[in-house]
Amino acid sequence: MSIRLDQTVAELKKHLKTVVQLSTSNMLLFYLDQEAPFGPEEMKYSSRALHSYGIRDGDKIYVEPRMK
């Protein structure tokens, strides 16, 4: 899936809402850089721009439901 890197985490969650059938408040996003040695990074700051994560082609964003 292609995403716009000029949008924020909150905007991405709104876009994914219909795709993953989760509300934005029940959605956790994790960014996995293919070359990162430490594993996925939680995308927990809703106002942070996606480009600030250094996302490149081939990197992955995982969506998980928030456990209550």
All heavy atoms as a GROMACS GRO file, in nm:
protein
  553
    1MET      N    1   0.085  -0.117   0.000
    1MET     CA    2   0.000   0.000   0.000
    1MET      C    3   0.090   0.124   0.000
    1MET      O    4   0.191   0.128   0.068
    1MET     CB    5  -0.089  -0.006   0.125
    1MET     CG    6  -0.150   0.120   0.168
    1MET     SD    7  -0.248   0.100   0.317
    1MET     CE    8  -0.403   0.156   0.256
    2SER      N    9   0.052   0.222  -0.073
    2SER     CA   10   0.125   0.349  -0.076
    2SER      C   11   0.066   0.445   0.026
    2SER      O   12  -0.056   0.448   0.045
    2SER     CB   13   0.116   0.413  -0.214
    2SER     OG   14   0.180   0.334  -0.309
    3ILE      N   15   0.153   0.520   0.091
    3ILE     CA   16   0.107   0.622   0.186
    3ILE      C   17   0.178   0.753   0.156
    3ILE      O   18   0.288   0.755   0.101
    3ILE     CB   19   0.132   0.581   0.333
    3ILE    CG1   20   0.280   0.556   0.359
    3ILE    CG2   21   0.051   0.458   0.369
    3ILE    CD1   22   0.314   0.540   0.505
    4ARG      N   23   0.114   0.862   0.193
    4ARG     CA   24   0.175   0.995   0.178
    4ARG      C   25   0.258   1.024   0.302
    4ARG      O   26   0.207   1.020   0.414
    4ARG     CB   27   0.066   1.102   0.163
    4ARG     CG   28  -0.005   1.101   0.031
    4ARG     CD   29  -0.102   1.219   0.015
    4ARG     NE   30  -0.097   1.320   0.120
    4ARG     CZ   31  -0.188   1.333   0.217
    4ARG    NH1   32  -0.290   1.252   0.225
    4ARG    NH2   33  -0.175   1.429   0.306
    5LEU      N   34   0.383   1.056   0.284
    5LEU     CA   35   0.472   1.082   0.397
    5LEU      C   36   0.456   1.220   0.456
    5LEU      O   37   0.509   1.248   0.563
    5LEU     CB   38   0.617   1.058   0.356
    5LEU     CG   39   0.650   0.915   0.314
    5LEU    CD1   40   0.797   0.904   0.276
    5LEU    CD2   41   0.616   0.816   0.424
    6ASP      N   42   0.379   1.307   0.391
    6ASP     CA   43   0.358   1.442   0.445
    6ASP      C   44   0.242   1.445   0.544
    6ASP      O   45   0.214   1.548   0.603
    6ASP     CB   46   0.336   1.544   0.333
    6ASP     CG   47   0.210   1.515   0.250
    6ASP    OD1   48   0.168   1.398   0.243
    6ASP    OD2   49   0.156   1.610   0.192
    7GLN      N   50   0.174   1.332   0.564
    7GLN     CA   51   0.065   1.329   0.662
    7GLN      C   52   0.115   1.290   0.800
    7GLN      O   53   0.227   1.243   0.815
    7GLN     CB   54  -0.046   1.235   0.615
    7GLN     CG   55  -0.008   1.089   0.605
    7GLN     CD   56  -0.120   1.005   0.546
    7GLN    OE1   57  -0.237   1.040   0.553
    7GLN    NE2   58  -0.083   0.894   0.486
    8THR      N   59   0.031   1.312   0.899
    8THR     CA   60   0.067   1.278   1.037
    8THR      C   61   0.021   1.136   1.069
    8THR      O   62  -0.054   1.074   0.993
    8THR     CB   63   0.000   1.375   1.136
    8THR    OG1   64  -0.141   1.357   1.128
    8THR    CG2   65   0.040   1.519   1.111
    9VAL      N   66   0.064   1.087   1.184
    9VAL     CA   67   0.022   0.956   1.232
    9VAL      C   68  -0.131   0.953   1.246
    9VAL      O   69  -0.196   0.856   1.206
    9VAL     CB   70   0.092   0.921   1.365
    9VAL    CG1   71   0.033   0.794   1.427
    9VAL    CG2   72   0.242   0.905   1.344
   10ALA      N   73  -0.190   1.059   1.299
   10ALA     CA   74  -0.336   1.066   1.315
   10ALA      C   75  -0.407   1.057   1.181
   10ALA      O   76  -0.509   0.989   1.168
   10ALA     CB   77  -0.376   1.194   1.388
   11GLU      N   78  -0.355   1.126   1.080
   11GLU     CA   79  -0.416   1.121   0.947
   11GLU      C   80  -0.405   0.982   0.886
   11GLU      O   81  -0.499   0.934   0.822
   11GLU     CB   82  -0.352   1.226   0.855
   11GLU     CG   83  -0.385   1.368   0.895
   11GLU     CD   84  -0.301   1.472   0.825
   11GLU    OE1   85  -0.182   1.445   0.793
   11GLU    OE2   86  -0.354   1.581   0.802
   12LEU      N   87  -0.292   0.915   0.909
   12LEU     CA   88  -0.275   0.778   0.859
   12LEU      C   89  -0.376   0.685   0.926
   12LEU      O   90  -0.437   0.601   0.861
   12LEU     CB   91  -0.133   0.729   0.883
   12LEU     CG   92  -0.106   0.584   0.843
   12LEU    CD1   93  -0.133   0.560   0.694
   12LEU    CD2   94   0.036   0.544   0.880
   13LYS      N   95  -0.394   0.702   1.057
   13LYS     CA   96  -0.492   0.619   1.129
   13LYS      C   97  -0.632   0.638   1.072
   13LYS      O   98  -0.706   0.541   1.055
   13LYS     CB   99  -0.493   0.652   1.278
   13LYS     CG  100  -0.377   0.591   1.354
   13LYS     CD  101  -0.391   0.621   1.501
   13LYS     CE  102  -0.288   0.549   1.584
   13LYS     NZ  103  -0.311   0.568   1.728
   14LYS      N  104  -0.670   0.762   1.039
   14LYS     CA  105  -0.801   0.788   0.980
   14LYS      C  106  -0.815   0.716   0.846
   14LYS      O  107  -0.920   0.660   0.815
   14LYS     CB  108  -0.822   0.938   0.959
   14LYS     CG  109  -0.853   1.013   1.085
   14LYS     CD  110  -0.874   1.160   1.053
   14LYS     CE  111  -0.865   1.245   1.178
   14LYS     NZ  112  -0.868   1.388   1.148
   15HIS      N  113  -0.707   0.716   0.768
   15HIS     CA  114  -0.707   0.650   0.637
   15HIS      C  115  -0.719   0.498   0.654
   15HIS      O  116  -0.789   0.431   0.578
   15HIS     CB  117  -0.580   0.685   0.561
   15HIS     CG  118  -0.566   0.617   0.430
   15HIS    ND1  119  -0.642   0.650   0.320
   15HIS    CD2  120  -0.488   0.514   0.391
   15HIS    CE1  121  -0.610   0.572   0.219
   15HIS    NE2  122  -0.516   0.488   0.260
   16LEU      N  123  -0.652   0.443   0.754
   16LEU     CA  124  -0.651   0.298   0.776
   16LEU      C  125  -0.779   0.246   0.843
   16LEU      O  126  -0.806   0.126   0.841
   16LEU     CB  127  -0.531   0.258   0.862
   16LEU     CG  128  -0.394   0.274   0.798
   16LEU    CD1  129  -0.285   0.248   0.901
   16LEU    CD2  130  -0.380   0.179   0.680
   17LYS      N  131  -0.854   0.335   0.903
   17LYS     CA  132  -0.975   0.299   0.979
   17LYS      C  133  -1.068   0.206   0.901
   17LYS      O  134  -1.113   0.105   0.953
   17LYS     CB  135  -1.047   0.428   1.018
   17LYS     CG  136  -1.161   0.413   1.112
   17LYS     CD  137  -1.205   0.554   1.150
   17LYS     CE  138  -1.350   0.556   1.186
   17LYS     NZ  139  -1.398   0.688   1.221
   18THR      N  140  -1.095   0.239   0.777
   18THR     CA  141  -1.185   0.155   0.697
   18THR      C  142  -1.117   0.027   0.649
   18THR      O  143  -1.183  -0.074   0.630
   18THR     CB  144  -1.239   0.233   0.575
   18THR    OG1  145  -1.129   0.279   0.498
   18THR    CG2  146  -1.324   0.350   0.618
   19VAL      N  147  -0.986   0.032   0.631
   19VAL     CA  148  -0.912  -0.084   0.582
   19VAL      C  149  -0.905  -0.194   0.689
   19VAL      O  150  -0.928  -0.311   0.660
   19VAL     CB  151  -0.770  -0.044   0.538
   19VAL    CG1  152  -0.689  -0.164   0.494
   19VAL    CG2  153  -0.775   0.060   0.428
   20VAL      N  154  -0.874  -0.155   0.813
   20VAL     CA  155  -0.853  -0.255   0.918
   20VAL      C  156  -0.973  -0.273   1.010
   20VAL      O  157  -0.970  -0.356   1.101
   20VAL     CB  158  -0.727  -0.221   1.002
   20VAL    CG1  159  -0.603  -0.225   0.915
   20VAL    CG2  160  -0.740  -0.089   1.072
   21GLN      N  161  -1.078  -0.195   0.989
   21GLN     CA  162  -1.201  -0.208   1.069
   21GLN      C  163  -1.178  -0.187   1.219
   21GLN      O  164  -1.233  -0.259   1.301
   21GLN     CB  165  -1.267  -0.344   1.043
   21GLN     CG  166  -1.306  -0.368   0.898
   21GLN     CD  167  -1.410  -0.270   0.848
   21GLN    OE1  168  -1.514  -0.253   0.910
   21GLN    NE2  169  -1.382  -0.204   0.738
   22LEU      N  170  -1.093  -0.091   1.253
   22LEU     CA  171  -1.070  -0.052   1.392
   22LEU      C  172  -1.089   0.098   1.403
   22LEU      O  173  -1.056   0.171   1.310
   22LEU     CB  174  -0.926  -0.085   1.436
   22LEU     CG  175  -0.887  -0.231   1.454
   22LEU    CD1  176  -0.736  -0.241   1.476
   22LEU    CD2  177  -0.961  -0.292   1.572
   23SER      N  178  -1.138   0.143   1.518
   23SER     CA  179  -1.146   0.288   1.539
   23SER      C  180  -1.004   0.339   1.563
   23SER      O  181  -0.916   0.264   1.605
   23SER     CB  182  -1.235   0.321   1.658
   23SER     OG  183  -1.174   0.278   1.777
   24THR      N  184  -0.983   0.466   1.538
   24THR     CA  185  -0.849   0.522   1.555
   24THR      C  186  -0.801   0.512   1.699
   24THR      O  187  -0.682   0.494   1.724
   24THR     CB  188  -0.843   0.668   1.507
   24THR    OG1  189  -0.939   0.744   1.579
   24THR    CG2  190  -0.869   0.678   1.358
   25SER      N  191  -0.892   0.518   1.795
   25SER     CA  192  -0.852   0.509   1.936
   25SER      C  193  -0.816   0.367   1.978
   25SER      O  194  -0.749   0.347   2.079
   25SER     CB  195  -0.963   0.564   2.026
   25SER     OG  196  -1.081   0.489   2.009
   26ASN      N  197  -0.859   0.268   1.901
   26ASN     CA  198  -0.828   0.128   1.932
   26ASN      C  199  -0.718   0.072   1.844
   26ASN      O  200  -0.699  -0.049   1.836
   26ASN     CB  201  -0.953   0.041   1.918
   26ASN     CG  202  -1.051   0.066   2.029
   26ASN    OD1  203  -1.013   0.101   2.140
   26ASN    ND2  204  -1.178   0.052   1.999
   27MET      N  205  -0.644   0.160   1.777
   27MET     CA  206  -0.544   0.119   1.681
   27MET      C  207  -0.404   0.157   1.730
   27MET      O  208  -0.381   0.270   1.770
   27MET     CB  209  -0.573   0.191   1.548
   27MET     CG  210  -0.496   0.147   1.430
   27MET     SD  211  -0.530   0.250   1.284
   27MET     CE  212  -0.707   0.239   1.264
   28LEU      N  213  -0.313   0.062   1.726
   28LEU     CA  214  -0.172   0.088   1.754
   28LEU      C  215  -0.095   0.069   1.623
   28LEU      O  216  -0.117  -0.030   1.553
   28LEU     CB  217  -0.117  -0.009   1.858
   28LEU     CG  218  -0.172   0.003   1.999
   28LEU    CD1  219  -0.117  -0.110   2.086
   28LEU    CD2  220  -0.138   0.137   2.059
   29LEU      N  221  -0.006   0.162   1.593
   29LEU     CA  222   0.077   0.151   1.474
   29LEU      C  223   0.222   0.132   1.515
   29LEU      O  224   0.270   0.195   1.609
   29LEU     CB  225   0.066   0.277   1.387
   29LEU     CG  226  -0.070   0.312   1.330
   29LEU    CD1  227  -0.059   0.437   1.243
   29LEU    CD2  228  -0.127   0.198   1.250
   30PHE      N  229   0.290   0.044   1.442
   30PHE     CA  230   0.432   0.020   1.465
   30PHE      C  231   0.504   0.029   1.332
   30PHE      O  232   0.458  -0.027   1.232
   30PHE     CB  233   0.455  -0.120   1.525
   30PHE     CG  234   0.396  -0.136   1.662
   30PHE    CD1  235   0.266  -0.179   1.678
   30PHE    CD2  236   0.472  -0.106   1.774
   30PHE    CE1  237   0.211  -0.194   1.805
   30PHE    CE2  238   0.417  -0.120   1.900
   30PHE     CZ  239   0.287  -0.164   1.916
   31TYR      N  240   0.617   0.100   1.333
   31TYR     CA  241   0.698   0.118   1.212
   31TYR      C  242   0.819   0.027   1.222
   31TYR      O  243   0.890   0.026   1.324
   31TYR     CB  244   0.740   0.264   1.199
   31TYR     CG  245   0.852   0.284   1.101
   31TYR    CD1  246   0.835   0.252   0.967
   31TYR    CD2  247   0.974   0.336   1.140
   31TYR    CE1  248   0.938   0.269   0.876
   31TYR    CE2  249   1.076   0.356   1.050
   31TYR     CZ  250   1.058   0.321   0.919
   31TYR     OH  251   1.159   0.338   0.829
   32LEU      N  252   0.844  -0.051   1.115
   32LEU     CA  253   0.960  -0.138   1.111
   32LEU      C  254   1.048  -0.099   0.994
   32LEU      O  255   1.012  -0.119   0.878
   32LEU     CB  256   0.918  -0.285   1.099
   32LEU     CG  257   1.032  -0.386   1.094
   32LEU    CD1  258   1.117  -0.379   1.222
   32LEU    CD2  259   0.980  -0.526   1.074
   33ASP      N  260   1.162  -0.042   1.027
   33ASP     CA  261   1.264  -0.009   0.928
   33ASP      C  262   1.339  -0.138   0.900
   33ASP      O  263   1.386  -0.205   0.991
   33ASP     CB  264   1.358   0.097   0.988
   33ASP     CG  265   1.469   0.140   0.894
   33ASP    OD1  266   1.500   0.066   0.799
   33ASP    OD2  267   1.526   0.247   0.918
   34GLN      N  268   1.351  -0.177   0.773
   34GLN     CA  269   1.415  -0.303   0.737
   34GLN      C  270   1.559  -0.312   0.787
   34GLN      O  271   1.610  -0.421   0.809
   34GLN     CB  272   1.415  -0.321   0.586
   34GLN     CG  273   1.278  -0.349   0.530
   34GLN     CD  274   1.283  -0.378   0.381
   34GLN    OE1  275   1.384  -0.362   0.314
   34GLN    NE2  276   1.171  -0.423   0.328
   35GLU      N  277   1.623  -0.199   0.806
   35GLU     CA  278   1.764  -0.200   0.848
   35GLU      C  279   1.782  -0.170   0.996
   35GLU      O  280   1.895  -0.165   1.044
   35GLU     CB  281   1.843  -0.099   0.764
   35GLU     CG  282   1.840  -0.134   0.616
   35GLU     CD  283   1.907  -0.028   0.530
   35GLU    OE1  284   1.970   0.064   0.586
   35GLU    OE2  285   1.895  -0.038   0.407
   36ALA      N  286   1.673  -0.150   1.070
   36ALA     CA  287   1.684  -0.117   1.212
   36ALA      C  288   1.719  -0.242   1.293
   36ALA      O  289   1.654  -0.345   1.279
   36ALA     CB  290   1.554  -0.057   1.262
   37PRO      N  291   1.817  -0.229   1.381
   37PRO     CA  292   1.857  -0.346   1.460
   37PRO      C  293   1.770  -0.370   1.584
   37PRO      O  294   1.782  -0.472   1.648
   37PRO     CB  295   1.999  -0.310   1.502
   37PRO     CG  296   1.999  -0.160   1.508
   37PRO     CD  297   1.905  -0.116   1.400
   38PHE      N  298   1.680  -0.277   1.616
   38PHE     CA  299   1.609  -0.283   1.743
   38PHE      C  300   1.464  -0.329   1.734
   38PHE      O  301   1.396  -0.337   1.833
   38PHE     CB  302   1.614  -0.147   1.814
   38PHE     CG  303   1.754  -0.096   1.832
   38PHE    CD1  304   1.797   0.015   1.763
   38PHE    CD2  305   1.842  -0.162   1.916
   38PHE    CE1  306   1.926   0.061   1.779
   38PHE    CE2  307   1.972  -0.118   1.932
   38PHE     CZ  308   2.015  -0.006   1.863
   39GLY      N  309   1.412  -0.354   1.616
   39GLY     CA  310   1.273  -0.397   1.602
   39GLY      C  311   1.180  -0.281   1.581
   39GLY      O  312   1.221  -0.166   1.564
   40PRO      N  313   1.049  -0.309   1.585
   40PRO     CA  314   0.948  -0.206   1.554
   40PRO      C  315   0.946  -0.092   1.656
   40PRO      O  316   0.972  -0.112   1.773
   40PRO     CB  317   0.816  -0.283   1.561
   40PRO     CG  318   0.852  -0.427   1.557
   40PRO     CD  319   0.989  -0.439   1.610
   41GLU      N  320   0.912   0.027   1.605
   41GLU     CA  321   0.897   0.146   1.689
   41GLU      C  322   0.750   0.184   1.690
   41GLU      O  323   0.687   0.196   1.584
   41GLU     CB  324   0.979   0.261   1.628
   41GLU     CG  325   0.959   0.393   1.698
   41GLU     CD  326   1.036   0.507   1.631
   41GLU    OE1  327   1.111   0.484   1.535
   41GLU    OE2  328   1.018   0.620   1.678
   42GLU      N  329   0.693   0.201   1.808
   42GLU     CA  330   0.552   0.241   1.817
   42GLU      C  331   0.537   0.384   1.767
   42GLU      O  332   0.613   0.473   1.804
   42GLU     CB  333   0.499   0.231   1.959
   42GLU     CG  334   0.352   0.263   1.967
   42GLU     CD  335   0.292   0.248   2.105
   42GLU    OE1  336   0.362   0.202   2.197
   42GLU    OE2  337   0.173   0.282   2.121
   43MET      N  338   0.438   0.405   1.685
   43MET     CA  339   0.409   0.538   1.630
   43MET      C  340   0.302   0.601   1.719
   43MET      O  341   0.185   0.610   1.683
   43MET     CB  342   0.363   0.526   1.484
   43MET     CG  343   0.466   0.458   1.396
   43MET     SD  344   0.404   0.421   1.231
   43MET     CE  345   0.430   0.579   1.151
   44LYS      N  346   0.343   0.645   1.838
   44LYS     CA  347   0.246   0.686   1.940
   44LYS      C  348   0.216   0.835   1.944
   44LYS      O  349   0.128   0.877   2.018
   44LYS     CB  350   0.289   0.637   2.077
   44LYS     CG  351   0.425   0.685   2.123
   44LYS     CD  352   0.461   0.620   2.255
   44LYS     CE  353   0.605   0.646   2.292
   44LYS     NZ  354   0.642   0.577   2.413
   45TYR      N  355   0.288   0.916   1.868
   45TYR     CA  356   0.265   1.060   1.870
   45TYR      C  357   0.179   1.098   1.749
   45TYR      O  358   0.228   1.102   1.636
   45TYR     CB  359   0.397   1.136   1.871
   45TYR     CG  360   0.481   1.099   1.990
   45TYR    CD1  361   0.595   1.020   1.975
   45TYR    CD2  362   0.444   1.138   2.118
   45TYR    CE1  363   0.672   0.984   2.085
   45TYR    CE2  364   0.520   1.102   2.228
   45TYR     CZ  365   0.633   1.025   2.212
   45TYR     OH  366   0.706   0.988   2.321
   46SER      N  367   0.053   1.125   1.773
   46SER     CA  368  -0.043   1.145   1.664
   46SER      C  369  -0.012   1.267   1.576
   46SER      O  370  -0.049   1.270   1.459
   46SER     CB  371  -0.185   1.154   1.718
   46SER     OG  372  -0.196   1.261   1.809
   47SER      N  373   0.058   1.364   1.629
   47SER     CA  374   0.087   1.484   1.548
   47SER      C  375   0.221   1.474   1.475
   47SER      O  376   0.257   1.564   1.399
   47SER     CB  377   0.086   1.608   1.637
   47SER     OG  378   0.186   1.598   1.736
   48ARG      N  379   0.292   1.365   1.494
   48ARG     CA  380   0.423   1.349   1.429
   48ARG      C  381   0.404   1.315   1.281
   48ARG      O  382   0.324   1.229   1.244
   48ARG     CB  383   0.502   1.238   1.498
   48ARG     CG  384   0.643   1.223   1.446
   48ARG     CD  385   0.724   1.128   1.530
   48ARG     NE  386   0.853   1.103   1.468
   48ARG     CZ  387   0.943   1.019   1.514
   48ARG    NH1  388   0.918   0.951   1.625
   48ARG    NH2  389   1.056   1.001   1.451
   49ALA      N  390   0.479   1.383   1.195
   49ALA     CA  391   0.472   1.359   1.051
   49ALA      C  392   0.540   1.226   1.017
   49ALA      O  393   0.642   1.190   1.077
   49ALA     CB  394   0.538   1.472   0.975
   50LEU      N  395   0.483   1.154   0.922
   50LEU     CA  396   0.538   1.024   0.886
   50LEU      C  397   0.680   1.033   0.831
   50LEU      O  398   0.762   0.945   0.856
   50LEU     CB  399   0.446   0.955   0.783
   50LEU     CG  400   0.305   0.924   0.831
   50LEU    CD1  401   0.226   0.856   0.720
   50LEU    CD2  402   0.306   0.838   0.956
   51HIS      N  403   0.711   1.140   0.757
   51HIS     CA  404   0.845   1.152   0.699
   51HIS      C  405   0.953   1.159   0.806
   51HIS      O  406   1.067   1.121   0.782
   51HIS     CB  407   0.855   1.272   0.604
   51HIS     CG  408   0.841   1.404   0.672
   51HIS    ND1  409   0.943   1.465   0.741
   51HIS    CD2  410   0.734   1.487   0.682
   51HIS    CE1  411   0.901   1.580   0.790
   51HIS    NE2  412   0.773   1.596   0.755
   52SER      N  413   0.917   1.199   0.929
   52SER     CA  414   1.017   1.210   1.036
   52SER      C  415   1.065   1.074   1.085
   52SER      O  416   1.164   1.065   1.156
   52SER     CB  417   0.961   1.292   1.153
   52SER     OG  418   0.857   1.220   1.218
   53TYR      N  419   0.995   0.967   1.047
   53TYR     CA  420   1.039   0.831   1.081
   53TYR      C  421   1.144   0.781   0.981
   53TYR      O  422   1.204   0.677   1.003
   53TYR     CB  423   0.921   0.734   1.082
   53TYR     CG  424   0.831   0.751   1.201
   53TYR    CD1  425   0.718   0.833   1.195
   53TYR    CD2  426   0.857   0.685   1.322
   53TYR    CE1  427   0.636   0.849   1.305
   53TYR    CE2  428   0.774   0.701   1.431
   53TYR     CZ  429   0.664   0.783   1.422
   53TYR     OH  430   0.583   0.800   1.532
   54GLY      N  431   1.163   0.852   0.871
   54GLY     CA  432   1.259   0.808   0.770
   54GLY      C  433   1.209   0.689   0.689
   54GLY      O  434   1.288   0.606   0.645
   55ILE      N  435   1.078   0.682   0.668
   55ILE     CA  436   1.017   0.570   0.597
   55ILE      C  437   1.064   0.568   0.452
   55ILE      O  438   1.067   0.670   0.385
   55ILE     CB  439   0.863   0.581   0.603
   55ILE    CG1  440   0.817   0.571   0.748
   55ILE    CG2  441   0.797   0.472   0.518
   55ILE    CD1  442   0.670   0.599   0.769
   56ARG      N  443   1.101   0.447   0.407
   56ARG     CA  444   1.145   0.426   0.268
   56ARG      C  445   1.068   0.310   0.208
   56ARG      O  446   1.007   0.231   0.280
   56ARG     CB  447   1.295   0.394   0.266
   56ARG     CG  448   1.383   0.505   0.319
   56ARG     CD  449   1.531   0.470   0.309
   56ARG     NE  450   1.563   0.340   0.367
   56ARG     CZ  451   1.611   0.322   0.489
   56ARG    NH1  452   1.634   0.424   0.567
   56ARG    NH2  453   1.638   0.201   0.534
   57ASP      N  454   1.073   0.298   0.076
   57ASP     CA  455   1.010   0.184   0.008
   57ASP      C  456   1.060   0.054   0.070
   57ASP      O  457   1.180   0.038   0.094
   57ASP     CB  458   1.044   0.183  -0.141
   57ASP     CG  459   0.962   0.282  -0.221
   57ASP    OD1  460   0.863   0.334  -0.166
   57ASP    OD2  461   0.996   0.306  -0.338
   58GLY      N  462   0.967  -0.036   0.097
   58GLY     CA  463   1.003  -0.166   0.154
   58GLY      C  464   0.989  -0.173   0.304
   58GLY      O  465   0.984  -0.282   0.360
   59ASP      N  466   0.985  -0.057   0.373
   59ASP     CA  467   0.964  -0.057   0.518
   59ASP      C  468   0.819  -0.096   0.544
   59ASP      O  469   0.734  -0.087   0.457
   59ASP     CB  470   0.993   0.080   0.578
   59ASP     CG  471   1.142   0.114   0.576
   59ASP    OD1  472   1.224   0.024   0.553
   59ASP    OD2  473   1.174   0.232   0.598
   60LYS      N  474   0.791  -0.137   0.667
   60LYS     CA  475   0.657  -0.186   0.700
   60LYS      C  476   0.596  -0.108   0.816
   60LYS      O  477   0.667  -0.063   0.905
   60LYS     CB  478   0.663  -0.334   0.738
   60LYS     CG  479   0.706  -0.423   0.622
   60LYS     CD  480   0.710  -0.566   0.665
   60LYS     CE  481   0.741  -0.665   0.557
   60LYS     NZ  482   0.804  -0.629   0.439
   61ILE      N  483   0.464  -0.094   0.811
   61ILE     CA  484   0.387  -0.038   0.922
   61ILE      C  485   0.285  -0.144   0.962
   61ILE      O  486   0.207  -0.190   0.878
   61ILE     CB  487   0.317   0.094   0.883
   61ILE    CG1  488   0.421   0.200   0.851
   61ILE    CG2  489   0.223   0.140   0.995
   61ILE    CD1  490   0.365   0.331   0.802
   62TYR      N  491   0.291  -0.184   1.087
   62TYR     CA  492   0.200  -0.286   1.138
   62TYR      C  493   0.088  -0.219   1.219
   62TYR      O  494   0.113  -0.124   1.291
   62TYR     CB  495   0.274  -0.384   1.230
   62TYR     CG  496   0.375  -0.468   1.155
   62TYR    CD1  497   0.509  -0.433   1.153
   62TYR    CD2  498   0.336  -0.582   1.087
   62TYR    CE1  499   0.601  -0.508   1.085
   62TYR    CE2  500   0.428  -0.658   1.018
   62TYR     CZ  501   0.560  -0.622   1.018
   62TYR     OH  502   0.652  -0.697   0.948
   63VAL      N  503  -0.032  -0.273   1.204
   63VAL     CA  504  -0.148  -0.223   1.278
   63VAL      C  505  -0.192  -0.334   1.373
   63VAL      O  506  -0.210  -0.448   1.331
   63VAL     CB  507  -0.265  -0.189   1.183
   63VAL    CG1  508  -0.383  -0.135   1.261
   63VAL    CG2  509  -0.220  -0.091   1.075
   64GLU      N  510  -0.207  -0.299   1.500
   64GLU     CA  511  -0.254  -0.394   1.600
   64GLU      C  512  -0.367  -0.331   1.680
   64GLU      O  513  -0.367  -0.210   1.702
   64GLU     CB  514  -0.140  -0.434   1.694
   64GLU     CG  515  -0.031  -0.512   1.626
   64GLU     CD  516   0.071  -0.566   1.724
   64GLU    OE1  517   0.048  -0.562   1.846
   64GLU    OE2  518   0.176  -0.613   1.675
   65PRO      N  519  -0.462  -0.414   1.726
   65PRO     CA  520  -0.568  -0.360   1.810
   65PRO      C  521  -0.514  -0.328   1.949
   65PRO      O  522  -0.427  -0.400   2.001
   65PRO     CB  523  -0.672  -0.472   1.817
   65PRO     CG  524  -0.596  -0.596   1.784
   65PRO     CD  525  -0.480  -0.555   1.697
   66ARG      N  526  -0.560  -0.220   2.006
   66ARG     CA  527  -0.520  -0.181   2.142
   66ARG      C  528  -0.594  -0.273   2.239
   66ARG      O  529  -0.715  -0.292   2.233
   66ARG     CB  530  -0.558  -0.036   2.170
   66ARG     CG  531  -0.516   0.014   2.307
   66ARG     CD  532  -0.560   0.158   2.328
   66ARG     NE  533  -0.507   0.249   2.228
   66ARG     CZ  534  -0.385   0.305   2.236
   66ARG    NH1  535  -0.306   0.279   2.336
   66ARG    NH2  536  -0.346   0.389   2.143
   67MET      N  537  -0.520  -0.332   2.331
   67MET     CA  538  -0.582  -0.420   2.433
   67MET      C  539  -0.632  -0.335   2.547
   67MET      O  540  -0.565  -0.244   2.592
   67MET     CB  541  -0.480  -0.522   2.485
   67MET     CG  542  -0.429  -0.615   2.381
   67MET     SD  543  -0.565  -0.712   2.316
   67MET     CE  544  -0.486  -0.795   2.183
   68LYS      N  545  -0.753  -0.364   2.593
   68LYS     CA  546  -0.814  -0.284   2.700
   68LYS      C  547  -0.784  -0.346   2.833
   68LYS      O  548  -0.759  -0.457   2.851
   68LYS     CB  549  -0.964  -0.275   2.678
   68LYS     CG  550  -0.995  -0.195   2.554
   68LYS     CD  551  -1.144  -0.184   2.533
   68LYS     CE  552  -1.169  -0.104   2.406
   68LYS     NZ  553  -1.307  -0.087   2.379
   0.00000   0.00000   0.00000
